[in-house]
Amino acid sequence: MNKQLLPAADRTPLATRMNLLRRSNEVSQRYGLSLSEPQMRSLIIAEEETLLACGRLEFGEGILPRLIHTFCDSPFIVRGDYYDTLETLQDLFYTFKNDLNDALSDDELLEAMHTLFHGKAQGALEYLENMDTADLLRALRSDGQEEEDEDDGDE
């Protein structure tokens, strides 16, 4: 799709987005995780491609800085997989936003993804990739206790 279809005023300039990721990098470095400059650029480009593929417009800085802040302290993310993990989480975030028809705010969706990633998924991105939106909603409502609700018919 032609990038000229997206008004330039709707997105934060690349230099500003890079600076936001550099500041996020300062936070993630405390946990032994960091992105190189080329990786930051690549994630921004990947976000644009995901948005186009999902038919979404994103205003402002995008979800990357918030994803980094939400997941950088995870014991399930290792240095060698950090970039790939962020790229997958970013794709999943926008896919879930579409699948849920924006029923959850960005913060609610991040909370649900975090709860599942650190709970049932035990850091397995494949688990998140194969789940449905009902699982996300349950994770958000369960307040982190989704393991107790293994069988929906018990209560």
C-alpha positions as CSV (number, residue, x, y, z in Angstrom):
1,M,0.0,0.0,0.0
2,N,1.2,3.5,-0.8
3,K,2.5,5.4,2.3
4,Q,1.2,8.6,0.8
5,L,-2.3,7.5,1.7
6,L,-1.4,8.1,5.3
7,P,-1.2,11.8,6.2
8,A,2.3,12.6,7.5
9,A,0.7,14.8,10.2
10,D,-1.0,11.8,11.8
11,R,2.3,10.1,12.9
12,T,5.0,11.3,15.1
13,P,8.2,12.0,13.1
14,L,10.7,9.2,12.8
15,A,13.4,11.1,14.8
16,T,11.0,11.6,17.7
17,R,9.9,8.0,17.6
18,M,13.6,6.9,17.6
19,N,14.2,9.2,20.7
20,L,11.2,7.6,22.5
21,L,12.7,4.1,21.8
22,R,16.1,5.2,23.0
23,R,14.6,6.4,26.2
24,S,12.7,3.1,26.5
25,N,16.0,1.3,25.8
26,E,17.4,3.0,29.0
27,V,14.6,1.3,31.0
28,S,15.0,-2.1,29.4
29,Q,18.8,-2.1,29.8
30,R,18.3,-2.4,33.5
31,Y,17.0,-5.9,32.7
32,G,19.8,-6.7,30.3
33,L,17.7,-6.0,27.2
34,S,18.4,-3.4,24.6
35,L,17.8,-2.7,21.0
36,S,20.4,-1.4,18.5
37,E,19.6,1.6,16.3
38,P,18.9,-0.6,13.2
39,Q,16.6,-2.8,15.3
40,M,14.7,0.3,16.5
41,R,14.2,1.5,12.9
42,S,13.2,-2.0,11.9
43,L,10.5,-2.2,14.6
44,I,9.1,1.2,13.6
45,I,8.9,0.0,10.0
46,A,7.4,-3.4,11.1
47,E,4.8,-1.4,13.0
48,E,3.9,0.6,9.9
49,E,3.6,-2.6,7.9
50,T,1.4,-4.2,10.6
51,L,-0.8,-1.2,10.7
52,L,-1.2,-1.3,6.9
53,A,-1.9,-5.0,6.9
54,C,-4.5,-4.6,9.7
55,G,-6.1,-1.5,8.0
56,R,-5.4,0.6,11.1
57,L,-4.3,4.1,11.7
58,E,-2.2,4.9,14.7
59,F,-1.7,8.4,15.9
60,G,1.2,9.5,18.0
61,E,4.1,7.5,19.1
62,G,2.7,4.0,18.5
63,I,2.6,1.1,20.9
64,L,6.3,0.2,21.0
65,P,7.5,2.3,24.0
66,R,4.5,1.0,26.0
67,L,5.2,-2.6,25.0
68,I,8.8,-2.2,26.0
69,H,7.9,-0.8,29.4
70,T,5.3,-3.5,30.0
71,F,7.4,-6.5,29.0
72,C,11.0,-5.6,29.6
73,D,11.1,-7.0,33.1
74,S,9.8,-10.4,32.0
75,P,11.8,-13.4,33.1
76,F,10.7,-15.1,29.9
77,I,12.4,-12.7,27.5
78,V,16.0,-13.3,26.8
79,R,18.5,-11.0,25.2
80,G,18.9,-12.9,22.0
81,D,15.1,-13.0,21.4
82,Y,14.3,-9.5,22.6
83,Y,13.8,-7.9,19.1
84,D,11.8,-10.9,17.7
85,T,9.7,-11.0,20.9
86,L,8.9,-7.2,20.6
87,E,8.1,-7.6,16.9
88,T,5.7,-10.5,17.6
89,L,4.0,-8.7,20.6
90,Q,3.5,-5.6,18.4
91,D,1.9,-7.7,15.7
92,L,-0.3,-9.4,18.2
93,F,-1.3,-6.2,19.9
94,Y,-2.7,-4.7,16.6
95,T,-4.3,-8.0,15.6
96,F,-6.1,-8.2,19.0
97,K,-7.2,-4.6,18.7
98,N,-8.8,-5.5,15.4
99,D,-10.3,-8.8,16.6
100,L,-11.8,-7.1,19.6
101,N,-13.1,-4.2,17.5
102,D,-11.4,-1.8,19.9
103,A,-13.5,-3.0,22.8
104,L,-10.4,-2.7,25.1
105,S,-8.3,0.4,25.6
106,D,-4.6,0.1,24.8
107,D,-3.8,-0.2,28.5
108,E,-6.4,-2.9,29.1
109,L,-5.1,-4.9,26.1
110,L,-1.5,-4.6,27.3
111,E,-2.6,-5.7,30.8
112,A,-4.4,-8.8,29.4
113,M,-1.5,-9.7,27.2
114,H,0.9,-9.3,30.1
115,T,-1.3,-11.4,32.4
116,L,-1.5,-14.2,29.8
117,F,2.2,-14.0,28.8
118,H,3.3,-14.4,32.4
119,G,0.5,-16.8,33.4
120,K,-0.8,-19.5,31.2
121,A,1.6,-18.9,28.3
122,Q,4.7,-19.0,30.5
123,G,6.4,-16.7,28.0
124,A,5.4,-18.8,24.9
125,L,4.4,-16.4,22.2
126,E,2.8,-19.3,20.3
127,Y,0.2,-19.5,23.1
128,L,-0.7,-15.9,22.5
129,E,-0.7,-16.4,18.8
130,N,-3.2,-19.2,19.0
131,M,-5.6,-17.9,21.6
132,D,-8.9,-16.2,20.9
133,T,-10.2,-12.9,22.1
134,A,-12.4,-14.5,24.8
135,D,-9.2,-15.6,26.5
136,L,-8.0,-12.0,26.5
137,L,-11.2,-10.8,28.0
138,R,-11.1,-13.5,30.7
139,A,-7.5,-12.6,31.5
140,L,-8.5,-9.0,32.0
141,R,-11.5,-9.8,34.1
142,S,-9.7,-12.4,36.2
143,D,-7.2,-9.9,37.6
144,G,-4.3,-12.3,37.0
145,Q,-6.0,-15.4,38.4
146,E,-6.9,-17.0,35.1
147,E,-5.5,-20.3,36.1
148,E,-8.3,-20.8,38.6
149,D,-10.8,-20.6,35.8
150,E,-9.5,-23.6,33.8
151,D,-13.0,-24.9,33.1
152,D,-15.6,-22.3,32.4
153,G,-18.4,-24.8,33.3
154,D,-17.3,-25.3,36.9
155,E,-18.8,-22.2,38.4
